[in-house]
Amino acid sequence: MRAVVQNDEKRRGESVGRPGAGARRVLLLLALLALVPAGCGRTGDHATGGDPAAGQQPEQAGPARALMSYAGRLRAEQAARVAAAKRWGLRRVPLPAPAPPAHKPHITTRKGFEVDGHEELGLPPVLTTVPTRDKVVFLTIDDGAEKDPAFLRMMSDLKVPYTAFLSDFLIKENYGYFKTMQAAGVTLNNHTLHHPYLPALSYARQKDEICGMQRVLQERYGTRPTVFRPPYGNYDQDTLRAARSCGIRYAALWDEEVFVDHWDYREGDRDLHPGDIVLTHFRGRSEWKGTMPDMVRRFLNKVTAKGYAVARLEDYL
């Protein structure tokens, strides 16, 4: 069995410069503050000039100060998000992701993507979408060929989560670029050593490709990931058996792919769905009609207009 995939908007995101959900939370908190007794932060009794009753000030001033501090943080966060969206030319401010699920969803192989003996052998599930009701999508970026510093600045500035699937032959000229990425909270996952068409290889050679990349990631970044993406989205039973032997728990494919100038879709409705995994690549002008920041703008403009937030894939697996 082989899986092959290659093939702008209501919960609207807030327009850049206009108040949205974050600003509304700040206004709500300020309204709540207006309800706090006026004398709660004063040193004496407002009516008599005497001292407050024992214990009165801490009970009243403490909550007021906490609310004011929280409202201030929300205002600052909102202002930073609006400024970053303007700076990077987005149409709307990206929506904040919900809190990670308290209980992670049960992941199974997508129907039609099984291999012989998949369940019986306990092979890693193959997924294109995470089962969730949260209106989120997951951005995943493959290979590692392009190493654009502007992309790192943009993603850090916007605080947009993403996951990288790396191949050693493309990253070894600059391991430090991906170390910077990892330090910003990005998970670095396995995409084999040399990006081969795995079903054409023996079990032993597939295992070398996958386990070898596990060793590289351990040596260079101190981690052995549990998520793997087969190059080109192609795999067979040997692929999943080899991946399992290397410590892989999930084989993550994708439901959409985004480029600088268009989107490709797996589904016939050509739309986003809660929990969809979106693929793109580390590419630049040598292969695209634009840059990685151009791709990110296309991605964020669409998902935000559709009412989706971008979440961390690892929070759901």
Summary of the structure (lengths in Angstrom):
residues: 317
radius of gyration: 24.1
end to end distance: 24.6
largest distance: 88.8
contacts: 987
relative contact order: 0.18
helix: 40%
strand: 13%
